[in-house]
Amino acid sequence: MTATGQQLTVFIGSYAEVSASGVYMFAFDEKEGTLKLLDEASGMRNPTYLNVDAANRRLYAIAEGVTEDGAKGGDAVAFAIETEGDKPSLRQLNRALAITAPSCHIQRDADSKFLMLASYHGGRVSLASLEENGEVGQLLDIVQHEGEAPHPHSLFFSPDRQFVFVPDLGIDRIRSYRLDKELGKLVFHGETSVPDGAGPRHLVFHPNGHFVYVINELNSTVAVFRYEADGSLQSVQTITTLPSDFEGSNSCAEITMSEDGRFVYGSNRGHDSIVVYAADSESGKLELIGHVSTEGKHPRHFAILPGGRYLIAANKDTNNLAVFKLEDNGLPVYTGYSVELPQPVCVQAAYF
């Protein structure tokens, strides 16, 4: 608990069958660096990515669904986060089709009026409405990416909320859209290319709003861009995520920044590490600090918890969440604490 009585709450999404728990809610003890299970939710197949609306006490999860014609689709599932009383819990509000193919990522606009989903396998992104009570509303728009094998992997708003950026691993481009709230449409704005075979997956903006860092899954690099007012991205630097002497196979997954903008972090699957860079706030350029084992295998996702003192890595192949404390030099230090959990692949956290 904080001095104001707020509890730091951690939510985990995972690969799971419908009959098993797939979404978990933990209380995080900031003094001890430990997790206490509060609740878990089942009934969803592969709720692998989550979005937390702390202001409205809502949680949104993706899950495999079915379209009207019986094809594979992607549902969005809305939960109320109930933290009052003796037993904090997740209460499902509703579930609705939100994209016409299996989804891999979910995003929400700042006003909590819309959800956006990305489908890696379907090569498309979608827009769905949110009701005033937080329930998932109607599927409003579908945008199909074109190319030999489009695989959009995620969606992120620019800091000024003017654009939604979509890294597409299959066509090696970062596409940008405007959200037309009146028409309920995603309007194509532009795109930025990365080298063939790079495979852009996730991205993070610098807190100063001037730079964006894109982690490339396939060639194990981070691409640095300057973000311009017109929504374009100008290349600044590309840097490897791996040690110079590493010779095995590797693919990258998540990328994030410290709250103060001093450090950038990325996950390596194969090397099974968190790579840490120092970020120059004037040029945007990165300088390697080091690599830290994730204390498990296949870190598909990780997160720096609010407050900036802890990092939790989700190791899918070893079924564990590993807790790290962040040092002043930016390096995560393993606390020795790990929680067993079946195939965890997403970490989100907020105060309530």
Buried (B, 14 or more C-beta within 10 A) or exposed (E): EEEEEBBBBBBBBBBBEEEBBBBBBBBBEBEEBBBBEBBBBEBBBBBBBBBBBBEBBBBBBBBBBEBEEEEBBBBBBBBBBBBEEEEBBBEBBBBBBBBBBBBBBBBBBEEBBBBBBBBBEBBBBBBBBBBEEBBBBEBBBBBEBEEEEBBBBBBBBBBEEBBBBBBBBBBBBBBBBBBEEEEBBBEEBBBBEBBEEBBBBBBBBBBEEBBBBBBBBBBBBBBBBBBEEEBBBEEBBBBBBBBEEBEEEBBBBBBBBBEEBBBBBBBBBBBBBBBBBBBBEEEBBBEBBBBBBBBBBBBBBBBBBBBEBBBBBBBBEBBBBBBBBBEEEBBBEBBEBBBEBBBBBBBBBBBB
